[in-house]
Amino acid sequence: MVIGAGVIGSSIALQLTRNGHQVTVIDRNPAAGLGSTSSSSAVVRFNYSTFDAVMLAWESYFLWKEWKSLIDGSGSFGKNPANESQPHYAQLEDIGCAMLDVPVLSNEKTLGLFDKANIPYEIWDSKTLKVRMPGIDAGKYWPNKPVKSDEFWHEASEELGAIYTPAGGYINDPLLAAQNLATAASNEGAIFRYRKAVTKIVKDSTSGRVTGVEIFDFDTQDKSVLTSGAEFIAADVIVNVTGPWSTLINKMAGAGSDFTVELKPLRTEVHQISTPKNILPGPILGDLDLGTYARPAPGGITLIGGTEPECDPMDWVEPGDIDEVNMTRTVQVFESQTYRFARRFADAQIPSTPAGVVGVYDVSSDWTPIYDKTDVPGFYVAIGTSGNQFKNAPAVGFIMAHLIQMVEDGADHDNQPITYKCLKTEHSIDLGTFSRKRTGNTTSGTVMG
């Protein structure tokens, strides 16, 4: 059983189904991908702080490149004929990515990881940056400053360069990507139960192993569990992929006491501007120097998100209050994000009212996900995705299916971490990097991971 039909949960369900398991997916929403996934900026990049995180993103890039074959189970992904099983497919807009220099992301370390992973890149000085991204202000403004402060508008005395990867970009429709995965899994035998809420994880009284879940109908408008539709569904393996609700599901299972990584939901916003058109045709821009990232979107729109700069307040949410979160865009965050982008691109025209999306995702204390077993037999987690794991959804399906199979076959993952041999890049990923009990994962401490 997979709890959560977002892009990651649907990917895990697909690979478990293809491995021959009977899979049931439970989700409170009316369809796949309507939770955190639908609010994702769907950026595909490779700048992470650990080799295994870099490799997960690099492997996923190639899976996105062959998305239709992955979904249809054709080519190297299966024996199905290469026909179209779905009317529409998400698509990777492969426009590259430029990450501006910033002290919290060591260029030397990043380039070392890229070299080890065989990821092509270019090093841009400020002159090259201004040629390759016309209209950009290459000024160095670090450290981050509140946009309402006088210091924010001080002129820069130095200029920045960037690390550019020709590979990368964004997925044109994150919701469709989740629905592609869910439809493929359903076509191959997985059962999706929508508008259902898990109210209890049932365990064997002797062994402590999970045996199934109790569910009830869920009212998606009132966001409330109804008294109708009570049902027990048996499962000897349960995977928690519920995003910001993951802590609540862990508590139902009695899991989490041995976690060294803390989790907490975070409310976040992504805004858009539409004029002037094509101010950022590509590549994707990662700008921790000012505290934003930006990417183009169809119709000349530019999406602008934040990298959680320390000078701005973080909108943390208690796990039990997620359904009460204000999902209306705020002027404060809108100004923080768009003013920073306008500082980088002087020609940007900021609309008078906010436009964009609001979402909630689960943040881990080191901004690295937990893809792991737990101390409850049969209970697994793919959580703590910290707003940066959409890009990795294709490969997460493979690593979680592999992890579950190995542990269920007797592997001692806690003491001898399992490795996964990548299908496309042929590198190996140490899944201990994503352990619930990890120590010493030094990261950027931001959404960039």
C-alpha positions in Angstrom: 0.0 0.0 0.0 1.2 3.5 -0.9 -0.4 6.3 1.0 -0.2 9.5 -1.1 -0.8 9.8 -4.9 1.5 12.7 -5.6 4.2 12.5 -8.2 6.5 10.5 -5.9 3.8 8.2 -4.5 2.6 7.4 -8.0 6.1 6.7 -9.2 6.7 4.3 -6.3 3.3 2.6 -7.0 4.2 2.2 -10.7 7.6 0.5 -10.0 6.2 -1.7 -7.2 3.4 -2.8 -9.6 6.0 -3.6 -12.3 7.9 -5.6 -9.8 4.9 -7.9 -9.5 3.3 -6.6 -6.3 -0.4 -6.0 -5.7 -0.5 -2.3 -5.0 -3.3 -0.1 -3.5 -2.8 3.7 -3.4 -4.8 5.8 -0.9 -5.2 9.6 -1.3 -7.6 12.2 0.2 -7.8 14.1 -3.1 -10.1 13.4 -6.1 -7.1 12.6 -8.4 -3.4 12.1 -8.5 -1.0 15.0 -8.0 -3.5 17.5 -6.4 -1.4 18.0 -3.2 2.1 19.5 -3.1 2.8 18.2 -6.6 0.4 20.6 -8.2 2.2 23.6 -6.6 5.7 22.5 -7.7 7.9 24.7 -10.0 9.1 21.3 -11.4 12.7 22.5 -11.9 15.2 19.9 -13.0 18.8 20.7 -11.8 21.7 18.8 -10.3 23.2 21.2 -7.7 23.0 19.2 -4.5 25.4 19.0 -1.6 26.0 15.2 -1.6 27.1 12.9 -4.3 24.1 10.5 -3.9 21.7 13.4 -4.1 23.4 14.7 -7.3 23.3 11.2 -8.8 19.6 10.8 -8.0 18.8 14.0 -9.9 21.2 13.1 -12.8 19.6 9.6 -13.1 16.1 11.2 -13.0 17.1 13.6 -15.8 17.6 10.7 -18.2 14.3 9.1 -17.1 12.5 12.4 -17.8 14.2 12.4 -21.2 12.6 9.1 -21.9 9.4 9.9 -20.1 7.0 8.4 -22.7 8.9 5.1 -22.8 9.0 5.0 -19.0 5.3 5.6 -18.7 4.4 3.2 -21.5 6.8 0.5 -20.3 8.4 0.3 -23.7 12.0 0.3 -24.9 14.5 -0.2 -22.1 11.7 0.0 -19.5 9.7 -3.1 -20.6 8.4 -5.2 -23.4 5.3 -3.2 -24.2 5.0 -2.0 -27.8 6.0 1.6 -28.3 2.4 2.9 -28.7 0.7 5.8 -26.9 -1.1 4.5 -23.8 -2.2 8.0 -22.7 -3.6 11.0 -24.6 -1.0 13.5 -23.2 2.5 13.2 -21.7 4.4 15.6 -19.5 7.6 16.9 -21.2 11.0 18.0 -20.1 11.9 21.5 -21.4 15.6 20.9 -21.6 16.9 24.5 -21.5 19.8 24.2 -19.0 20.4 25.7 -15.6 22.7 28.5 -14.4 23.5 28.7 -10.6 25.0 32.0 -9.6 28.0 32.0 -7.3 27.2 32.2 -3.6 29.3 31.4 -0.5 26.9 28.8 0.9 27.4 26.6 -2.2 31.1 25.9 -2.7 31.8 25.9 -6.4 34.8 23.7 -5.8 32.6 21.1 -4.1 29.9 21.3 -6.7 32.3 20.9 -9.6 33.9 18.0 -7.8 30.5 16.3 -7.5 29.7 17.1 -11.2 33.0 15.6 -12.3 32.4 12.4 -10.3 28.9 12.1 -11.8 30.1 13.0 -15.3 27.7 15.9 -15.6 28.8 18.4 -18.3 29.1 22.0 -17.2 30.6 25.4 -18.0 32.1 27.9 -15.7 30.9 31.4 -16.5 32.7 34.6 -15.4 30.5 37.7 -15.0 31.2 38.8 -18.6 30.0 35.5 -20.0 27.0 35.5 -17.6 25.9 38.9 -19.0 26.3 37.7 -22.6 24.5 34.4 -22.1 21.7 35.9 -20.0 21.0 39.3 -21.6 19.7 42.0 -19.3 21.0 40.4 -16.1 22.6 42.4 -13.3 25.6 40.4 -12.4 26.2 42.3 -9.1 27.1 40.4 -5.9 24.6 41.3 -3.2 25.3 38.7 -0.6 24.3 38.3 2.2 20.5 38.2 1.7 18.7 41.3 2.9 15.0 42.2 3.4 13.6 43.9 0.4 12.2 46.7 2.5 15.6 47.6 3.9 17.8 50.4 2.6 20.7 47.9 2.3 18.8 45.8 -0.3 19.1 48.7 -2.8 22.8 49.4 -2.3 24.9 49.1 -5.4 27.2 46.1 -5.8 30.9 46.5 -5.7 31.7 43.1 -7.1 30.2 40.8 -9.8 29.2 37.2 -9.9 29.8 34.3 -12.3 27.8 31.1 -12.5 28.0 27.3 -13.0 26.0 26.4 -16.1 24.8 22.9 -17.0 23.5 22.5 -20.6 21.3 19.7 -19.2 18.3 20.5 -17.0 15.3 22.8 -17.2 11.8 22.1 -16.0 8.8 19.8 -16.5 6.1 21.7 -18.4 3.1 20.2 -16.4 3.9 18.8 -13.0 0.3 17.7 -12.4 0.2 15.8 -15.7 3.4 14.1 -14.8 1.8 12.7 -11.6 -1.3 11.6 -13.6 0.9 9.9 -16.2 2.5 7.8 -13.5 -0.8 7.0 -11.7 -2.5 6.1 -15.0 0.4 3.9 -16.0 0.3 2.2 -12.6 -3.5 1.7 -12.8 -3.3 0.3 -16.3 -0.8 -2.3 -15.0 -3.0 -3.4 -12.1 -2.6 -0.9 -9.2 -5.8 0.2 -7.5 -6.2 3.9 -6.7 -8.7 4.9 -4.0 -9.4 8.6 -4.0 -11.3 10.8 -1.5 -10.2 8.4 1.2 -8.5 9.2 4.5 -6.3 6.8 6.5 -7.4 6.9 10.1 -5.5 4.0 11.5 -2.4 1.9 10.8 -3.2 -1.6 12.0 -0.3 -3.8 13.3 0.0 -7.4 14.4 -0.1 -7.5 18.2 2.7 -10.0 18.4 5.2 -9.1 15.7 4.4 -5.4 15.5 4.4 -5.7 11.7 1.8 -3.6 9.8 -1.2 -5.6 8.5 -3.2 -2.8 6.8 -5.1 0.4 7.3 -8.5 1.7 8.2 -9.9 4.3 5.9 -13.0 6.5 5.7 -14.5 8.8 3.1 -12.9 12.2 2.9 -14.8 15.5 2.1 -12.4 17.4 -0.2 -14.3 20.7 0.2 -14.6 20.8 4.0 -11.3 18.9 4.4 -12.9 16.6 6.9 -13.0 12.8 7.5 -16.6 11.6 7.1 -18.3 8.8 9.1 -19.1 6.9 5.8 -17.0 4.5 3.9 -15.4 2.7 6.8 -13.1 0.0 5.5 -10.1 -2.1 6.4 -7.6 -2.8 3.6 -4.9 -5.4 4.3 -1.3 -4.8 3.3 1.9 -6.3 4.6 4.0 -3.4 3.3 2.9 0.3 3.7 4.8 3.3 2.2 4.2 6.7 3.7 4.4 9.3 0.9 2.0 11.9 2.3 4.2 15.0 2.1 3.3 17.5 4.9 1.0 14.9 6.5 3.8 12.4 6.9 4.5 13.1 10.6 0.8 12.3 11.4 0.9 9.0 9.4 4.2 8.1 11.2 2.5 8.6 14.5 -0.4 6.3 13.5 2.2 3.6 12.7 4.2 4.2 15.9 7.3 5.1 13.8 9.7 8.0 14.2 11.3 7.5 17.6 14.7 6.6 16.1 14.7 9.4 13.5 17.8 11.7 13.8 16.2 14.0 11.2 13.3 16.3 12.2 10.4 17.1 9.9 8.1 20.0 9.8 5.6 21.4 7.2 6.4 24.7 5.5 4.0 27.0 3.7 5.5 28.5 0.6 4.5 30.6 -2.4 5.6 30.8 -6.0 4.7 33.9 -8.0 4.6 34.8 -11.7 5.0 37.9 -13.8 4.0 38.1 -17.4 5.7 41.3 -18.7 7.9 41.9 -20.5 7.6 38.6 -22.2 10.5 36.2 -22.4 12.7 38.2 -20.1 14.1 34.8 -19.0 13.8 32.4 -22.0 16.4 30.1 -20.5 18.4 28.8 -18.8 16.8 28.3 -15.4 18.2 30.7 -12.9 19.3 29.7 -9.3 20.1 32.9 -7.4 20.8 32.2 -3.8 22.8 35.5 -3.8 19.5 37.4 -3.8 17.3 34.5 -2.5 15.3 33.5 -5.5 15.1 31.0 -8.4 13.2 31.7 -11.6 12.2 29.8 -14.7 10.2 30.5 -17.9 6.7 29.2 -18.5 4.5 29.0 -21.5 3.1 32.3 -22.8 6.0 34.4 -21.8 5.4 34.0 -18.1 8.2 33.8 -15.6 7.8 31.8 -12.4 9.7 33.1 -9.3 10.2 31.3 -6.1 12.2 31.9 -3.0 15.2 30.0 -1.5 14.1 30.7 2.1 16.7 33.5 2.8 17.4 33.8 6.5 16.4 37.4 6.5 12.8 36.5 5.7 10.4 34.8 8.1 9.6 31.1 7.5 6.0 30.2 7.6 6.2 27.0 9.6 3.0 25.0 10.1 2.1 22.5 12.8 1.3 19.1 11.4 -2.2 19.1 12.7 -3.0 22.5 11.2 -2.2 21.9 7.6 -5.8 22.0 6.5 -6.2 25.4 8.1 -3.3 27.0 6.2 -4.1 30.2 4.3 -3.9 29.2 0.6 -4.2 32.8 -0.6 -1.1 34.5 -1.9 0.3 37.3 0.3 1.6 40.7 -0.6 4.6 40.2 1.7 6.0 37.1 0.0 5.0 38.4 -3.4 7.1 41.5 -2.9 10.0 39.6 -1.4 10.3 37.3 -4.4 9.4 39.6 -7.3 11.5 42.6 -6.0 14.5 40.3 -5.7 14.0 39.2 -9.3 13.6 42.8 -10.4 16.9 43.6 -8.7 18.5 41.0 -10.9 16.6 41.9 -14.1 16.0 45.7 -14.1 13.5 45.4 -17.1 11.1 43.2 -15.0 7.7 44.8 -14.6 6.0 43.8 -11.4 2.2 43.5 -11.5 0.2 45.3 -8.8 -1.4 42.2 -7.4 0.1 38.8 -6.6 -0.3 36.0 -9.1 0.9 32.4 -8.5 0.3 29.4 -6.2 0.5 28.5 -2.6 1.6 25.1 -1.3 2.8 23.2 1.8 5.6 20.7 1.8 7.5 18.8 4.4 11.0 20.0 5.3 13.7 17.9 6.8 16.2 19.5 9.2 19.0 19.1 6.6 16.7 19.7 3.5 17.5 16.1 2.3 14.6 13.6 1.9 14.2 10.4 3.9 13.8 7.4 1.7 14.0 4.5 4.1 12.5 1.7 6.1 11.5 2.4 9.7 11.7 0.5 13.0 8.1 -0.7 12.4 8.3 -3.9 10.3 6.8 -3.4 6.8 6.4 0.4 7.2 8.5 2.5 4.8 8.8 6.3 4.2 9.5 8.6 1.3 9.1 11.9 3.1 10.9 15.1 4.0 11.1 16.1 0.3 11.7 19.7 1.2 10.3 21.3 -1.9 13.3 20.0 -4.0 12.4 16.4 -4.9 9.9 16.7 -7.7 12.7 16.4 -10.2 13.8 13.1 -8.6 10.4 11.4 -8.7 11.2 9.0 -11.6 14.3 7.6 -9.9 12.7 7.5 -6.4 10.2 5.0 -7.7 13.1 2.7 -8.6 15.1 3.2 -5.5 12.2 2.7 -3.1 11.0 -0.4 -5.0 14.6 -1.8 -4.8 14.9 -0.9 -1.1 11.6 -2.5 -0.2 12.5 -5.7 -2.0 15.9 -6.0 -0.5 14.7 -5.3 3.1 11.8 -7.7 2.7 14.2 -10.3 1.5 16.3 -9.8 4.7 18.8 -7.1 4.1 20.0 -5.2 7.1 19.8 -1.7 5.6 20.5 0.1 8.9 23.9 -1.5 9.4 24.8 -2.3 5.8 23.2 0.4 3.6 21.7 -0.8 0.4 23.1 0.5 -2.9 21.1 1.0 -6.1 22.7 0.6 -9.5 21.3 3.3 -11.8 19.6 2.1 -14.9 20.7 5.0 -17.1 23.9 6.5 -15.7 25.2 3.1 -14.4 26.5 4.8 -11.2 25.6 3.5 -7.8 23.6 5.4 -5.2 24.2 4.8 -1.5 20.7 4.8 -0.1 22.2 5.3 3.4 22.5 9.0 2.4 18.7 9.2 2.7 18.5 7.2 6.0 16.1 8.3 8.8 19.1 7.7 11.1 21.7 9.6 9.2 24.3 11.9 10.7 26.7 14.3 9.2 24.8 15.3 5.9 26.3 18.8 5.4 24.1 20.6 3.0 23.4 24.2 1.8 20.7 24.4 4.5 18.3 25.7 1.9 15.7 24.4 -0.5 18.5 23.9 -2.9 19.6 20.9 -0.8 
